[in-house]
């Protein structure tokens, strides 16, 4: 799939998973998404935006994105 010809990239929301994440000295809950999803959106010409797990913000966020990728 080729990127759109417009200068404006569509904003694609990626729903994150809330998981315990550990690396280096860090061991904390985190909102994560696999890089393969981000790269797929970018290759298709979109701007990937990570959406944290936050039910309170769902209605507001939906109005800010052009599409939502449920993973």
N, C-alpha and C positions, 0 to 999 in steps of 0.2 A: 504494500500500500504506500503510495507516495504522499508527501506532505501537501497540505492545502497551499494554493498560490497566494492567498491573502497574507498580509503582514500580521494580522491579528490571529493568535493561536487560540483554538478552543480550549477552555479550561475544563479538565476532566478530573473530577473528584474520585479519589481512591479511598475506600473505607479501610481503616486500619484495624488491626487486632491488638487488644490489650494483653500484653504478656510480660512476665518477669524477664528482664534482659541483663546479661552479665558479660562484661568485657573489661579488661584491665582492672581497675579498682572499683568499677561501677557495678552495682547490683541493685537495680531498682525496677519498678513497674515502668513499662514503656508502651508507646503506641507505634506499632511496626507494620511495614509492608515490604514484601519482597522486591528487590531491585528489578527483577524481571518484568513486573507489572509497570513500573515507572518507565523502563526502557521501551516497552511495547507502546505505551502512550506517546512517548517522545518520537519514536520511529514513525508513528502514524500521523505526526504533525501536531500533536496536542501538548498542552502544558499540564503536567501531572501535579495535582495538589493533594497532599495527604490530609485526610479528614480524621481527626482524633475521635475516639469513642466518647461521645458526649451527646446523650439523648436530648438535653436541654437546648442545644444549639442547632438541632437538625433542621427545623423549619427555616431558620435564617440562612443556613449554609446552602440549602437547595436553591435558593434564589441567586446565589453567587457563582454557580457553576453551570456549564453548558451540558454536561452529561455526568453520569455517575457509574463507576465501575465497581460492582459488587464482587468481592473476591473471597 
